[in-house]
Amino acid sequence: MPTYEYQCEKCQREFEVRQRITEAPLTACEVCGGRVKRLLSPAPFILKGEGWYVTDYPSESRKKAREAEKKTPSNGSADKADKPAAADKPADKPAATSTSSSTTGASAPSVPAKSD
């Protein structure tokens, strides 16, 4: 149900009322009994869905902080660029071997797990 805004012409009180679209607009103020008129108000603008974030439009303080970060070089990123990561090197360890033995002599084939 939509929310409508009203203003009393007598006491200047503004209030909101949730009404069905098919309902007739209010005519009297419930506080002073004066005549009310429905106000036109902008529709709310809400960013929803994939790719829209409240942070897409940063405040001035966030913009200034981002500019300050660009001007100041960070030591962590320079050190990482100079030294190769240990994860980039292939493992030098041999594959693990099974120490258990089967009594039947037959073993099940090794099948990799499916990833869905």
CYANA upper distance limits for C-alpha pairs under 8 A (distance plus 0.5 A):
  1 MET  CA     18 ARG  CA      6.76
  1 MET  CA     19 GLN  CA      6.52
  1 MET  CA     20 ARG  CA      5.95
  1 MET  CA     21 ILE  CA      7.80
  2 PRO  CA     18 ARG  CA      6.25
  2 PRO  CA     19 GLN  CA      6.60
  2 PRO  CA     20 ARG  CA      7.12
  2 PRO  CA     21 ILE  CA      7.60
  3 THR  CA     16 GLU  CA      6.88
  3 THR  CA     17 VAL  CA      6.02
  3 THR  CA     18 ARG  CA      4.76
  3 THR  CA     19 GLN  CA      6.85
  4 TYR  CA     16 GLU  CA      6.01
  4 TYR  CA     17 VAL  CA      5.83
  4 TYR  CA     18 ARG  CA      6.67
  4 TYR  CA     19 GLN  CA      7.61
  4 TYR  CA     38 ARG  CA      7.56
  4 TYR  CA     39 LEU  CA      7.99
  5 GLU  CA     14 GLU  CA      7.57
  5 GLU  CA     15 PHE  CA      6.24
  5 GLU  CA     16 GLU  CA      4.90
  5 GLU  CA     17 VAL  CA      6.94
  5 GLU  CA     38 ARG  CA      6.37
  5 GLU  CA     39 LEU  CA      5.88
  5 GLU  CA     40 LEU  CA      7.87
  5 GLU  CA     41 SER  CA      7.94
  6 TYR  CA     14 GLU  CA      6.14
  6 TYR  CA     15 PHE  CA      5.94
  6 TYR  CA     16 GLU  CA      6.64
  6 TYR  CA     17 VAL  CA      8.23
  6 TYR  CA     36 VAL  CA      6.78
  6 TYR  CA     37 LYS  CA      6.05
  6 TYR  CA     38 ARG  CA      4.93
  6 TYR  CA     39 LEU  CA      5.92
  7 GLN  CA     12 GLN  CA      6.47
  7 GLN  CA     13 ARG  CA      6.07
  7 GLN  CA     14 GLU  CA      4.85
  7 GLN  CA     15 PHE  CA      7.01
  7 GLN  CA     36 VAL  CA      5.89
  7 GLN  CA     37 LYS  CA      6.06
  7 GLN  CA     38 ARG  CA      7.08
  7 GLN  CA     39 LEU  CA      7.35
  8 CYS  CA     12 GLN  CA      5.34
  8 CYS  CA     13 ARG  CA      5.80
  8 CYS  CA     14 GLU  CA      7.04
  8 CYS  CA     28 ALA  CA      8.27
  8 CYS  CA     29 CYS  CA      6.45
  8 CYS  CA     34 GLY  CA      6.67
  8 CYS  CA     35 ARG  CA      6.31
  8 CYS  CA     36 VAL  CA      4.73
  8 CYS  CA     37 LYS  CA      7.06
  9 GLU  CA     13 ARG  CA      8.45
  9 GLU  CA     34 GLY  CA      6.98
  9 GLU  CA     35 ARG  CA      6.24
  9 GLU  CA     36 VAL  CA      6.25
  9 GLU  CA     37 LYS  CA      7.82
 10 LYS  CA     32 CYS  CA      8.19
 10 LYS  CA     34 GLY  CA      5.75
 10 LYS  CA     35 ARG  CA      7.29
 11 CYS  CA     32 CYS  CA      7.60
 11 CYS  CA     34 GLY  CA      7.84
 19 GLN  CA     23 GLU  CA      6.97
 25 PRO  CA     38 ARG  CA      7.86
 26 LEU  CA     36 VAL  CA      7.44
 26 LEU  CA     37 LYS  CA      8.25
 26 LEU  CA     38 ARG  CA      8.38
 27 THR  CA     35 ARG  CA      6.22
 27 THR  CA     36 VAL  CA      5.82
 27 THR  CA     37 LYS  CA      7.58
 28 ALA  CA     33 GLY  CA      5.82
 28 ALA  CA     34 GLY  CA      5.98
 28 ALA  CA     35 ARG  CA      5.26
 28 ALA  CA     36 VAL  CA      5.98
 29 CYS  CA     33 GLY  CA      5.09
 29 CYS  CA     34 GLY  CA      5.64
 29 CYS  CA     35 ARG  CA      6.61
 29 CYS  CA     36 VAL  CA      6.42
 47 LEU  CA     52 TRP  CA      6.23
 47 LEU  CA     53 TYR  CA      7.10
 47 LEU  CA     54 VAL  CA      7.60
 48 LYS  CA     52 TRP  CA      6.59
 48 LYS  CA     53 TYR  CA      8.10
 52 TRP  CA     56 ASP  CA      7.57
 58 PRO  CA     62 ARG  CA      6.35
 58 PRO  CA     63 LYS  CA      6.98
 59 SER  CA     63 LYS  CA      6.89
 60 GLU  CA     64 LYS  CA      6.75
 61 SER  CA     65 ALA  CA      6.71
 62 ARG  CA     66 ARG  CA      6.62
 63 LYS  CA     67 GLU  CA      6.78
 64 LYS  CA     68 ALA  CA      6.73
 65 ALA  CA     69 GLU  CA      6.79
 66 ARG  CA     70 LYS  CA      6.96
 67 GLU  CA     71 LYS  CA      6.97
 68 ALA  CA     72 THR  CA      6.80
 69 GLU  CA     73 PRO  CA      7.96
 74 SER  CA     78 ALA  CA      7.53
 75 ASN  CA     79 ASP  CA      6.83
 76 GLY  CA     80 LYS  CA      6.86
 77 SER  CA     81 ALA  CA      6.81
 78 ALA  CA     82 ASP  CA      6.96
 79 ASP  CA     83 LYS  CA      6.93
 80 LYS  CA     84 PRO  CA      7.64
 80 LYS  CA     85 ALA  CA      8.13
 84 PRO  CA     88 ASP  CA      7.65
 85 ALA  CA     89 LYS  CA      8.14
101 SER  CA    105 GLY  CA      8.46
102 SER  CA    106 ALA  CA      7.46
102 SER  CA    107 SER  CA      7.62
